Amino acid sequence: MQFKLSMTRRRIALFAAMSFLYLIGCSRAEDAPPVASVADAADEAKAITLRVVDREGQPVAGAMVGDYGTWEKGGDLPELHGFGDPREDIDGQLTDEYGHYKIDAATVALDQMYGPQAAYAIAADRELVGLAELSQADSDGVVEVTMHPWCVVEAAVDSTELAELGHPLELVKCYVYWKDYRPFFTRSTNKHVRFLLPAGKYEFNVYGTEVVWGEDREVEIAPGERTKQLEFDLPAKPLARMLGHEAPELDAIAAWKGSDPLRMADLRGKFVLLEFWGCWCNPCVASMPRLVKLYEEFHDRGLEVIAVHDSSAKSLDELEEKIAPVRKRLWEDRDLPFPIALDGETEETLPDSKVRMRGKMTATYGITRWPTAILIDRQGNVVGEFNYRAPDARSKLQEALGLPVDAAESKDAAN
């Protein structure tokens, strides 16, 4: 029960941190918090000294420490993100001869801003790892990290259902949670992930391309356990089952803005891009000008765009009220030139998952990330996701529409 409650608190804290990151990471530069405000907060923050010791209490010199470990480069050892702004790529730091590493006051302030942080330490030459909570600093600002023999945790991830549909599982991602923290992440193109963890309780969240968002699995590593093998067989996303088949009708839409109700049957002969978005999602609203530019260039040559807004807005009036400041701030005070479809409300969850869906059409396509754009061909069949924010998006769209591809642009995108 304590583990479950901890997971709930962790998700609340993580949601708050992610919301903050959206606001500062995807808005314009002038909307980011001024540097002075961070410095002011740091003045009042207390520096923390990590004291890394082995099980006998002896200092561990040269241990690498950080607040976030990832195996994305495919090596046996993790790359550690150092303590500080999580938007920056900072290498892990090493403890001194006394097993100490001092986290300065400014970093402590940043850690408080971005949510709860953990300290991860690894001594590769001794095969030791340790975890500690930064919030557990004593009165002198010291956090002791006790190191234990690591357990090599390896997980094989696949999707039987996806394979039966003829689609390979191209990319696997995995988060590992500990208490209220998320200190480990990796991604892999070989359907295999690896972590070096001390004994304790964890929660693994595994997901990948064209499969349902993650299976939450509690994993306990016993003291003295040195290896652990896990297997995950993930169900396919609804979208994966649709590829090459007729797109669902648009009859789940609650209201339309900028158009009479549309039907897929009426759009045959055109390529249709369904943009699933929300006005609360900064990446969504920030990338709209690029989508508008593509629409204005290719609409007369066979492209239709429908912006499917999730059900967080209960009416067009509410949606208009929420969009108004975004339109002024990011869209040069212009309305979107293509139809907006307000998704209908639903109590559905994603199949084979506990993820609550944010609208009927959203549930039909199994959308769990915003923005997500789905391309539908002239025959009304689902092509798949289309990343119009990618450098080669314009050339790929030209190719799909049967238009000459600008050779110079295609070469630039490849580089």
C-alpha positions in Angstrom: 0.0 0.0 0.0 2.8 2.4 0.8 4.3 1.8 -2.6 1.1 2.5 -4.3 0.6 5.8 -2.4 4.1 6.8 -3.2 3.5 6.2 -6.9 0.4 8.5 -6.7 2.4 11.3 -4.9 5.1 10.9 -7.5 2.8 11.2 -10.4 1.3 14.4 -8.9 4.7 15.9 -8.4 5.8 14.8 -11.9 2.7 16.2 -13.5 3.4 19.6 -11.9 7.0 19.5 -13.0 6.1 18.5 -16.5 3.5 21.3 -16.7 6.1 23.8 -15.6 8.6 22.5 -18.2 6.0 22.8 -21.0 5.4 26.5 -20.0 9.1 27.5 -20.0 10.5 25.1 -22.6 8.1 25.6 -25.5 7.0 29.3 -25.2 8.9 32.2 -26.7 12.1 33.4 -25.0 10.4 36.4 -23.4 8.0 34.1 -21.6 10.8 32.2 -19.8 11.4 33.0 -16.1 14.1 35.7 -15.9 17.5 34.5 -14.7 17.5 37.0 -11.9 14.5 35.3 -10.3 16.4 32.0 -10.2 19.4 33.7 -8.6 17.2 35.4 -6.1 15.7 32.0 -5.1 19.2 30.6 -4.9 20.3 33.2 -2.4 18.0 31.7 0.2 18.6 28.1 -0.7 20.9 25.9 1.3 23.8 24.1 -0.5 23.8 20.3 -0.2 26.8 18.1 0.2 26.6 14.6 -1.0 28.6 12.1 1.1 29.0 8.9 -0.8 30.0 5.9 1.3 30.1 2.2 1.0 28.2 -0.2 3.3 31.0 0.0 5.9 30.7 3.8 6.0 34.0 4.4 4.2 34.1 7.2 1.6 33.9 6.3 -2.1 36.2 8.6 -4.0 35.7 9.1 -7.8 32.1 8.0 -7.8 30.1 9.5 -10.5 27.0 11.4 -9.2 24.0 13.0 -10.9 20.2 13.3 -10.7 19.3 11.4 -13.8 20.8 8.3 -15.4 20.2 7.1 -19.0 21.6 4.3 -21.2 20.6 6.0 -24.5 24.1 5.5 -26.1 23.8 1.8 -25.7 26.8 1.3 -23.4 27.1 -0.9 -20.3 27.4 2.1 -18.0 24.9 5.0 -17.8 25.4 8.6 -18.8 24.5 10.8 -15.8 22.9 14.2 -16.0 24.6 16.4 -13.4 22.6 18.4 -10.8 21.1 21.5 -12.4 18.7 22.7 -15.0 17.2 19.6 -16.6 16.9 21.4 -19.9 20.7 21.4 -20.2 22.9 18.5 -21.1 25.3 18.3 -18.2 27.8 15.5 -17.6 27.8 13.7 -14.2 30.4 14.9 -11.6 32.8 12.9 -9.5 33.2 12.8 -5.7 36.4 14.0 -4.1 38.8 11.9 -2.0 36.4 12.2 1.0 33.5 10.9 -1.1 32.0 14.4 -1.2 30.3 16.3 -3.9 28.8 19.8 -3.2 25.7 20.9 -5.0 25.7 24.7 -5.1 22.8 26.8 -3.9 21.6 27.8 -7.4 21.3 24.1 -8.3 19.3 23.4 -5.1 16.9 26.2 -6.1 16.5 24.7 -9.6 15.9 21.3 -8.2 13.1 22.7 -6.1 11.6 24.5 -9.1 11.6 21.3 -11.3 10.1 19.0 -8.7 11.6 16.3 -6.4 15.1 15.2 -7.2 17.1 12.1 -6.3 20.9 11.6 -6.2 22.3 8.6 -8.1 25.9 7.5 -7.5 27.8 4.8 -9.4 31.3 3.5 -8.8 31.9 1.3 -11.9 35.3 -0.1 -10.8 33.6 -1.6 -7.7 30.2 -2.3 -9.3 28.5 -0.2 -6.7 25.4 2.1 -7.0 23.4 4.1 -4.6 20.3 6.3 -4.4 19.2 9.0 -2.0 16.6 11.7 -1.7 17.9 15.3 -1.8 15.0 16.4 0.4 16.5 14.3 3.2 19.4 16.6 3.8 20.3 16.9 7.5 20.7 20.1 9.5 24.2 20.7 8.0 22.9 20.2 4.5 24.4 16.7 4.1 22.8 13.8 2.2 24.5 10.5 2.7 24.4 8.1 -0.3 25.2 4.5 0.8 26.4 2.4 -2.1 25.5 -1.3 -2.6 26.4 -3.9 -5.2 24.5 -3.2 -8.4 21.9 -5.5 -9.9 22.0 -5.6 -13.7 18.3 -5.4 -14.7 17.7 -6.2 -18.4 14.3 -6.1 -20.1 13.3 -7.7 -23.4 10.4 -5.7 -25.0 8.3 -6.8 -27.9 4.8 -6.7 -29.3 3.4 -10.0 -30.6 0.3 -8.1 -31.8 2.3 -5.5 -33.7 4.4 -8.3 -35.4 1.2 -10.0 -36.5 0.1 -6.7 -38.1 3.3 -6.7 -40.0 4.8 -3.6 -38.3 8.1 -3.8 -36.5 8.6 -2.4 -33.0 11.2 0.2 -34.0 11.8 2.1 -30.8 11.4 1.2 -27.1 11.4 3.6 -24.2 11.5 2.9 -20.5 11.2 5.0 -17.4 12.1 3.6 -14.0 10.5 5.2 -10.9 11.9 5.1 -7.4 9.7 6.4 -4.6 8.5 9.9 -5.7 11.3 10.2 -8.3 12.0 9.3 -11.9 15.8 9.0 -12.0 16.2 6.6 -14.8 15.3 6.5 -18.5 16.5 4.9 -21.7 15.5 4.3 -25.3 16.5 1.5 -27.5 16.2 0.4 -31.2 17.0 -3.3 -30.4 14.0 -4.0 -28.1 16.3 -4.3 -25.1 16.8 -2.0 -22.2 19.3 -2.2 -19.3 19.6 -0.5 -15.9 22.1 -0.8 -12.9 20.0 -0.5 -9.7 20.5 -1.1 -6.0 18.2 -3.3 -4.0 14.7 -1.8 -3.6 11.3 -1.3 -5.1 10.8 0.3 -8.5 8.1 0.8 -11.1 8.9 0.2 -14.7 7.0 2.1 -17.4 7.7 0.7 -20.9 6.3 1.9 -24.2 7.3 2.3 -27.8 6.4 3.1 -31.4 2.9 2.0 -32.4 2.2 0.2 -29.1 0.0 1.2 -26.2 1.6 3.7 -23.7 3.4 1.6 -21.2 2.8 -1.2 -18.9 3.4 -0.1 -15.3 5.0 -3.0 -13.5 6.3 -3.1 -9.9 9.7 -4.7 -9.7 11.5 -5.5 -6.4 15.2 -6.2 -6.3 16.2 -8.3 -3.3 19.4 -7.6 -1.3 22.2 -9.5 -2.9 20.4 -10.0 -6.2 22.9 -9.3 -9.0 20.9 -9.9 -12.2 17.2 -9.7 -13.1 15.5 -10.5 -16.4 12.2 -9.0 -17.4 9.9 -9.5 -20.4 7.3 -7.1 -21.8 4.8 -8.0 -24.6 3.0 -4.7 -25.4 -0.4 -4.5 -27.2 -0.6 -2.5 -30.5 -2.1 1.0 -30.5 -5.4 1.4 -32.2 -3.6 3.5 -34.9 -1.4 0.5 -35.8 -4.5 -1.6 -36.5 -5.8 1.1 -38.8 -2.8 1.5 -41.1 -3.8 0.9 -44.7 -7.5 0.7 -43.7 -10.4 3.1 -44.2 -10.2 6.0 -41.7 -13.0 6.2 -39.1 -15.8 8.7 -39.8 -15.9 12.1 -38.1 -19.2 11.5 -36.4 -17.7 11.7 -32.8 -17.1 15.4 -33.1 -19.2 17.6 -30.8 -18.9 20.9 -32.6 -17.2 22.6 -35.5 -15.5 25.9 -35.8 -14.8 27.5 -39.2 -16.7 24.8 -41.1 -20.0 22.9 -41.4 -19.7 19.4 -40.2 -17.4 17.4 -42.4 -17.4 13.7 -43.3 -14.5 11.6 -44.5 -16.6 10.5 -47.5 -16.8 14.1 -48.6 -13.0 14.5 -48.5 -12.1 11.7 -50.8 -9.6 12.8 -53.4 -7.7 14.9 -50.9 -5.0 14.1 -48.4 -6.4 14.9 -44.9 -4.2 15.7 -42.0 -5.9 15.3 -38.6 -4.0 17.4 -36.0 -4.8 16.2 -32.5 -4.0 19.1 -30.2 -5.1 21.1 -27.1 -4.8 24.8 -26.3 -3.3 23.8 -23.0 -0.4 22.1 -24.8 2.4 24.6 -25.5 4.1 22.4 -28.2 0.7 22.2 -29.9 0.0 26.0 -30.1 3.7 26.9 -30.7 3.8 24.6 -33.8 0.5 25.8 -35.3 2.2 28.5 -37.4 4.2 25.9 -39.2 1.1 23.8 -39.9 -0.7 26.9 -41.1 2.2 27.6 -43.5 2.0 24.1 -45.0 -1.8 24.3 -45.3 -1.6 27.7 -47.1 1.0 26.3 -49.5 -0.7 23.0 -50.3 -4.4 23.4 -49.7 -5.1 24.3 -53.3 -3.0 21.3 -54.4 -5.0 18.6 -52.4 -4.3 19.0 -48.7 -7.0 19.4 -46.1 -6.3 20.0 -42.4 -8.7 19.4 -39.5 -7.5 20.4 -36.0 -9.1 18.0 -33.6 -9.1 19.7 -30.2 -9.5 17.4 -27.2 -12.5 17.4 -24.9 -11.0 19.7 -22.3 -13.1 22.5 -23.7 -16.8 21.8 -23.2 -18.1 24.3 -25.9 -16.9 26.4 -28.7 -17.3 29.5 -26.6 -15.0 28.1 -23.9 -12.6 27.0 -26.6 -12.6 30.5 -28.1 -12.0 32.0 -24.7 -9.0 29.8 -24.1 -7.6 30.3 -27.6 -7.8 34.1 -27.6 -4.6 34.8 -25.6 -2.7 32.1 -27.6 -3.8 33.6 -30.9 -2.6 37.0 -29.9 0.7 35.8 -28.4 1.8 33.1 -31.0 -0.5 33.3 -34.1 -0.1 37.0 -34.9 -3.7 37.5 -33.8 -5.0 35.3 -36.7 -7.6 32.6 -36.6 -6.6 29.2 -37.9 -7.5 29.0 -41.6 -8.6 25.4 -41.4 -11.6 23.8 -39.5 -11.4 23.1 -35.8 -13.3 20.0 -34.6 -14.1 20.0 -30.9 -13.9 16.4 -29.8 -16.9 14.8 -27.9 -16.6 13.8 -24.3 -16.0 10.2 -23.3 -15.3 8.1 -20.2 -13.2 5.6 -22.3 -9.8 4.4 -21.4 -7.2 3.3 -23.9 -7.6 -0.4 -24.7 -5.3 -2.6 -22.6 -4.4 0.4 -20.5 -5.7 2.6 -17.7 -5.0 5.8 -19.6 -8.1 8.0 -19.7 -8.8 9.3 -23.1 -9.5 13.0 -23.8 -12.3 12.7 -26.3 -14.2 10.3 -28.5 -12.1 10.8 -31.6 -9.0 10.9 -29.6 -10.0 7.5 -28.1 -10.7 6.1 -31.6 -7.2 6.8 -32.7 -5.7 6.0 -29.3 -3.9 9.4 -29.1 -1.8 9.7 -25.9 0.7 12.4 -27.1 0.0 16.0 -28.1 0.4 17.2 -30.8 -0.1 14.1 -33.0 -0.9 14.4 -36.7 -2.4 11.6 -38.6 -2.3 11.5 -42.5 -5.1 10.0 -44.5 -4.6 9.4 -48.3 -6.8 10.4 -51.2 -8.7 7.0 -51.0 -9.6 7.7 -47.3 -7.1 5.2 -45.9 -4.9 5.8 -42.9 -1.3 6.4 -43.8 0.0 6.9 -40.3 1.6 9.6 -38.1 3.0 12.6 -40.0 5.5 14.9 -38.2 5.0 18.2 -40.0 7.6 19.8 -37.6 10.4 17.7 -39.0 13.0 19.4 -41.4 11.9 17.1 -44.3 8.2 17.5 -43.7 7.6 19.7 -46.7 9.4 17.4 -49.2 7.6 14.4 -47.8 4.3 16.1 -48.2 5.2 17.0 -51.8 6.0 13.4 -52.4 2.7 12.2 -50.9 0.7 14.7 -53.0 2.5 13.6 -56.1 4.2 17.0 -56.6 7.8 17.6 -57.7 10.1 17.6 -54.7 12.5 20.5 -54.3 15.9 18.8 -54.7 17.8 21.5 -52.7 15.4 21.3 -49.8 15.4 17.5 -49.8 19.3 17.6 -49.7 19.3 20.1 -46.8 16.8 17.9 -44.8 19.0 14.9 -45.3 22.0 16.8 -44.0 
